[in-house]
Amino acid sequence: MCLILGPTGVGKTLLVKRLQLSSRDGKGHLGDPPPTRPTVGTNLTDIVVQRKITIRELGGCMGPIWSSYYGNCHSLLFMMDASNPTQLSASCVQLLGLLSAEQLAEASVLILFNKMDLPCYMTIEEMQSLIRLPDIIACAKQNITTAEISALRGTGLSEVLRWLQDTHRTHS
């Protein structure tokens, strides 16, 4: 099981829909972005990259009860909005909470900096510096990877699919 978490409005639903489309198609021809609405509750989506991977998306508004979904989580996609500096500190607090959760100690983590297509996007270097990501990675039990993406444009999806495939290769 893979969890996708992050604050409300960072693009989790769009990313999951894009991953599902690109895993089916394999060519990366995504077309126009599908319509989305903020997730209130949870969505389960299966994608196939050599094997079936179930992604459980939890709405950002569910942050207080995310921990009840940590069981059987092999990987975690944590999404941040790189165009919203005012949300960054709250995102960092959520990330630190996830990384300190005992049930997620064995999970592989991919931190996604989304919305790189917007003009007010902070670079990955700026974001890493602002949230002190090197320090977070040094203290975390988990294996942490980062990626810049645009769920809207589809940029970076192949890297996310490759990471999911590599991470879930050892899990059934």
CORQUIGI-V82086 format. One record per backbone hydrogen bond with DSSP energy under -1.0 kcal/mol. CO is the residue of the C=O (numbers start at 1). NH is the residue of the N-H. If there is no record, write none. Layout:
co = {CO/CO}
nh = {NH/NH}
//
This chain:
co = {1/1/2/3/4/5/7/11/12/13/14/15/16/17/18/19/20/21/22/28/41/43/45/47/49/51/53/54/55/56/57/59/60/62/63/65/66/67/70/74/75/76/77/78/80/81/82/84/87/88/89/90/91/92/93/94/95/96/98/101/102/104/108/109/110/111/112/113/114/115/118/123/124/125/126/127/128/132/133/134/135/136/143/145/147/149/150/154/155/156/157/158/159/160/161/162/163/164}
nh = {74/75/56/77/58/79/10/15/16/17/18/19/20/21/22/23/24/25/26/30/59/57/55/53/51/49/47/2/45/4/43/62/63/65/66/68/69/70/73/108/3/110/5/112/114/84/122/87/91/92/93/94/95/96/97/98/99/100/101/104/105/107/76/145/78/147/80/149/82/118/121/127/128/129/130/131/133/136/137/138/139/140/109/111/113/116/154/157/150/160/161/162/163/164/165/166/167/168}
//
